[in-house]
């Protein structure tokens, strides 16, 4: 993405947050650290490191099943897109104004 769209904002979103919550609950119940579905989840710290590498935005998590965090993801994405568009517009306007000064 950065190669072809270097200025596009990236938002890292972890889906199926309910599974992480279920895993934590199951782990507390059983005391078993080697649950089968634990290996399939991305560690939050790894996601945060990825986000830090590619984005200036924090990692968000949501669950479509429980609807937890879904609105926050969309609200954040919209805010980021509007801010990005506004910054691009101001850059374009500044460039146009500079061209007018030259001619």
Buried (B, 14 or more C-beta within 10 A) or exposed (E): EEEEEEEEBBBBBBBBBBBBBBBEEBBEEEEEEEBEEBEEBEEEEEBBEBBEEBBEBEBBBBBEEEEBBBEEBEEBBEEBEEEEEEEEEEEEEEEEEEEEEEE
